[in-house]
Amino acid sequence: MTQVLENVKNAWENFKGEKWKAEIDVRDFILNNVNVFEGDESFLAGATEATKQLWDQVMDLTTKERENGGVLDMDTKIVSSITSHEPGYLNKDIEKVVGFQTEKPFKRSLQPY
């Protein structure tokens, strides 16, 4: 536990300001620690081939959904939560960030709240 407390204490060691350390104050944290970026977008990389392939699949499913006049599929049996469904993929082999809300692309989850 001592190590955890030490890690938490050190986590904000290089940040400025005091008020946000004593109470939840996001505004104070931002005002004390913002670093203005005055450059341009030249440092950004373009989309990878994998991203382009995945985006094409998203656009295809979006078109199909629109042509369908609504959702393509919906789970009406399970109320959605962070663990209610198995992970879903467009193309598991090329995805770097995974995790649709349901186990199938464009299958909508039931969110009654």
Secondary structure, 3 states (H helix, E strand, C coil): CHHHHHHHHHHCCCCCCCHHHHCCCHHHHHHHHCCCCCCCHHHCCCCCHHHHHHHHHHHHHHHHHHHHCCCCEEEEEEECCCCCCCCCCCCCCCCCCCCCCCCCCCEEEECCC
